Amino acid sequence: MVSKKIAQALAGSSVIRAMFNEGKEMAARYGAENVYDFSLGNPATPAPESVNRSIKEIVDEMDPLELHGYMSNSGYEDVRRAMAENLNRRFQTSFDAHNIIMTVGAAGGLNIIFKTLLDPEDEVIVFAPYFGEYKSYAANFDARIVEVEPDFASFQPDLEKFTGKITAKTKIVLVNTPNNPTGVVYTEETLQEMAEILRKKEQEFKTDIYLVSDEPYRELVYDDVKEIFLTKYYHNTIVGYSFSKSLSLPGERIGYVAVPDEVADAENVIAGLEVSNRTLGFVNAPSLIQKAVSRCVDEKTDIAFYDKNRKLLYEGLIKLGFTCIYPQGAFYLWMKSPDKDEERFVQAAKKYHIIMVKGAAFACPGYVRLAYCVSPQMIEKSMSGFEELAKEYGLVK
């Protein structure tokens, strides 16, 4: 018989993954070209050619015993140095290889951070709406998720509510900007105020509170929005990163954690992350793809592709009378459900072969998420279905 924890996990299995499977079933039934699946944030642009070229060159150049062998739990030193130098160039940080731990994607990074920092009953503050797996990662270490409602006008964090949620048990404040699922980028003012609140609360409770920044969408920003790196705002900031979106490599499971020397107990935190990499069973990040991304660390995916989709979907839905948050980053659109029961709205959309994710999956009912990392042609074709859906809800005649 499975454990109680796994039984709970099975009961709350990923809504997004379930909808992805439903999309495949609908595609088999109606034809893939007639199904408009906006459920999964799977990149729609190929990895830069330099990634494929680097992989081939590395396989030809390196001693296979070295390439495919064990290494330090934190990853190859030259790879970690390349990550550090890239961050230093872009964000005026002062990292060296010892500040970087290569990880099995952003999820692996968050799990080793949580294992290193959290004791049972410690609290992790998250800002709704948020990626639902955060709750599972905290549960892995018997910690407790504490949710903060957003400012529903802007979907920036509500800092007054945030202040009231911080207690002596708060160990981690987890932020995700650009945000999944809203596409909102937290403003500099928001981040500065958040940092000031955390400094005051550290003094009040005589504790260390870590700001953990989950940044898989860091490079996916539009218009005049600039890429940001949160370590400059608050001394106790740890950054988790993934190349899944920036280089379209979700299946390769490659990322890193960056720990500034200014972080409280930094030496032990870094050592703890290395141990956690091993004891959680990751051991180390995949060797070949570590080497490949170190050669392509300055590359980016085709952001113009996502920008085109962003405008196409947003403008099309607004014309039909839907209410949406205009995304500044990532590749998600956050739309208000015209039905008080957003589950009913999601089910209604399926009549027109449209698949969306309900907001309750992100702890924010009353909304739906659409992932626009799809083809522009699919967005264009979907508009007739959205028009029928809008008519059903009286948004257009």
N, C-alpha and C positions, 0 to 999 in steps of 0.2 A: 504493500500500500504506500502511496506517495506521502511525502511529508505534509504537514499542515500548511507550511509556507507555500509549497508548490500547488497544493490544492486551491489556496486563495489566488495564486497567480493564474492558474488555469481558469478560474471563475471570472477573473478580470482581464482575460487575454486581450491583446491589442486590438482595439476597434479598427484601427487603420489597416492592419494586416488582414483582418477579416474582410474588410471592404475591398481590399486589393484582390483577394481570392474570389469575391463575388463578382468583381469586374471581369476577371478571366472567364468565369462561368457565363456572364452575360455576353461577352465577346464571342464565345463559342456558339451561343444560341442565336444571336442577332447579326454576327459579323463584327469584327473589331472596328471596322470603319464606321459602324453605326452606334458605337458605345463611347460615351464621353466621360472618361475616368479621371477625375481630379483628386483621387484619394491619396496617392503615395508620392512623397517627395523624392522621387528617383530622378537624378539629373537627366536632362534631355539633350545635352550637348556632349560630344565625345571628348575624351581626354585629349589634351594637346598632343600633337604628333611627337613632340620632344620626349614625352613620357614613354611612348612605345619604343622610340629610338634608343632611349637611355637603357631601357630594360634589355634590349638586344645587345647593346654594347657591353653592358655589365656582365651578362652571361658569357660573352666571348672573352672579356678581359680578365676577369677575376678567377683566382684559384677556386674551384668548386668546393673544396673542403672548407675554405674560409667563408665563401659566400653562403653556403648552406649549413654552416656550423653554429654552435652556441656562441654567445657573446655576452657582454655585460647586460644585466637585467634592464639597464637604462638605455641600451641601444648602442650602436656604433659611435665612437667618439667623434669621428670626422663628420658624421651625419648631424649629430647634436650641435657641433660647432657651426655647421652650415645654417641650421635653424636659428641659432643665437645671432649669428652675423646678419641674417635676413631681418630679424626683428630690430636689431640695433640700427640698421640702415633706415628702416621705415618709420620707427617709432621712438628713436633716440633713447633706447634702453641701454643697459650696460651688462648684457648677459654674456656668459661664457658657456662652454659645453656642460659644465656641472649644473647649470640652472635648468637644463632641458632633460626630460625623460620621454623617450619615444614610446608610444602607446598603441594599443590595438583599437584605433579609431577614437572618436570622442567618447563613446560609451565606455570603452576600456579605461580611458583617462578619468572620467568621472568616478568610476568604481574604485580605482586605486586612490583617488583623492578622498573619497568617502571612507574607505577602509583605513586610511592613514589618520584621518582626523576625528572620526566619529566614535563615540561610545554609545551603548544602548541608552535610549531615551533622550539623547541629544536632539536638538531641533534644527531642521533645515528650512529656512524661509524661502518660498518661491513666490513669484508674481504671476497670478493668473491673467490671461490664459498661458499655460505652460505645457511643454512636451510631457505627455503622460508617463513616460518611462522613468522620469525623475522619482516618482513615488516608489517605483519598484527598486530603483537603485538604493534609496534610503532604507527601504525595508530589508534589503540584503544585510544591513548592519544594525538592524533593530533601532534605527533612528526614526524620528517623527517628522513628517512634512507639515509645515505651517503655511497656509495659503493667504496671500494678500490680494484683495480685489483690486482691479485697475481703476483708473479714471476712465469711465466709459465713453467720454467724449473724445479722448485722444489715444487711449490705451497705453499711455505712459503709466508707470507705477504710481499708485496713490501713496505718497510719502507720509501723509498723516496717519493713514491706516498702518503703514509699514512700521512707523515708530512705535505704535501701540502693540505690535506683535512681538517685538524683541524682548526676550527675557534672559535670565541668568543661564538658561539652558541653550540659548541660541549659539550654535557653533559655526554654521555656514549660512551665508546668504547667497543664493544661486541666481544669477542673472543670465539672460540669453538675448543678446542684441547684435545684429538684427534678429528679430523675434520670430520664432515658430510657435504659434500659427499666424500672427497678425501681420508680419512684414514691417512692423514698426521698429524704428531705430531710436533708442533712448537718447534724449538730448544731453548735451554737455551740462546744462543746468541741472537736469535730473540726477546725473551721475555725481556732480559736485555736492549737491544737497544730500544724496544718499551717503556719500563718504563722510560728510560732516556728522550726520546722524550716527553712523557706525563708530566714529571716533568718540563721540560723547557717551554712547552706550558701553563701549569698552571701559571707559573710565568709571562709569556708574556701577557696572557689575564686576569690575576688576577681572575681566576675562578677555581672552583672545577670540575675536569674531573674524572669520575668514570670508572675504568676498570671492566667490568662485565664479569666473566668467566662462560660460560655455559658448565658444565662438566658431561653430562650423560654417556660419554664413558671413564671416567677417568681410570678405572681399565682394560679396554680392550686394552692392549698394548703388543707388541710382541718383540721377540729377546732380545736385551739388552736395549730396551727403558724402562725408569723408569717412574712410575706414578709421576705426578707433581701437585703442589698446588700453585697457582699463587700469593698468598698473600705475599710471601717473596720477590717478585720483585718490588712491587709498593704499596705505602701506601694506596691508595684509591681503593683497590680491593675488590669487592663483589663477592662471589661464589654462583652459583646456581647449585644444584645437583639433580639427580634423581636415584632411585633404579631400574628403568625400564630395564636397560641393565645389570647392575652388578649383580642383583638377578633375572633377567628375570620376571619382574613384571609390564609390561607396563599398563595393565588394572587396576591395583590397584591405580594408580595415587598417588604416594608417593615420596616425596623428601624433600629438605630443602634449605634454604638460610643461608649462613654464613657471618656475618658482623664483621670484626675485630674492636677492639676499636680504632685502629689508623685511621680509615676512617673519613673523614671530616664530622662533625656534626653527629657522630655515634649514639649518644643517640636518636636524633630525627629520624634518618634513621631507626633504629630498631623499634621505636614506630610507624613510618609511615608504615613500612611493616606489623606490626600487624593490624593496622587500615585498610590497603589495603586488607589484607586477609578477613576481615569482610565485607568491603563495596563493594568489587568485587563479593561477594556472596559465596566465598569459606567457610567463617566463620572459619573453621579450617581444617587441613588435616584429612583424615579418621582415626577414633580412633583405630579400631582393627589392621589395618596394621601398624599404628605408633608403637604400642606395639610390633608387630611381628618383624619389622625390627630392633628395638632396641636390640632384643635378637640375631639377626643374622648379626649385623653390620660388623663383621669381615669375613663373608662368601663371596665367589665369585662364579660366574657362571663358567662353564667349558670353560676356555679360550683356552685350547688345541684343543677343537672342532673347534672353529673359526679359529685358527691358521692353522689347517689342511686344512680347506676350502679355506683360503686365498692363500696358496701355490698352491693348486690344481687348482683354478680358474686362478690365475695370470700366472702360468707356462703354463697352457693349452692355454690361449689366446696369450701369447707371442710367443709360437711355431707356432701359426696360422698367425702371422704377425701383430697382433694388437699392438698398443702402449698404455701402461698403466703406471700409477704411482704405485709403489710398496707400499702398505699400511703398516704403522707402528702401526696403532691402529684402533679402532672401528671395524665395519664389512662391510665396503664398498670398492669397487674397482672403481677407476676413470679412464675411458678409453677415448682416443681421438677418435672422430668419423672420419672414413676414407672418409666420405662424408661432403662437406662443409655445407650442410644442415643437421644438426643432426636429425631433425624431420623426414626427409626422411630415414635416417639410422635406426631410431627407428621403423618406419613403415616397412622397409625391414626385420628387425629381426622378426617381427611378422609372416611373412610367414613361418618361421621355429619354430614358437611357443615360441619365446624368447621375454620376456618383460623386457625392460630397461627404465630408466627415463632419459629424455633429460636434458642436462646441463643447458638449459635456465631456467629450474625450480629452479636452484640454482644461477641464474644471471651470468652464465658462459657458453654461447653457444659454440658449437664445441666439446663438450664432452658428455659422458653419464655416469650414475651411475648404478652400479650393487651391490645389497645388497646380500652378500654371507652368510647371516644367514638363510641358507637352508640346506637340507640334502646333504651330500657328493655324494650320489647316483644321486641326481638331477644334480649336477654340472657335474659329469661324463657323464650322458646321454645327457646333453645339448651340449657337445662338437661336436657332429655330426652336430647339427644345426649351431653352430658357424663356423664349417668348411665350410658349404655351404654358409654362409654369407660372410666368408672371400674370397671364390672363386668368389662370385658375385662382390666383390670390387677389385678383382685382387691381393689379398694379398698372395694367394697360388694358385697353378695350380690344 
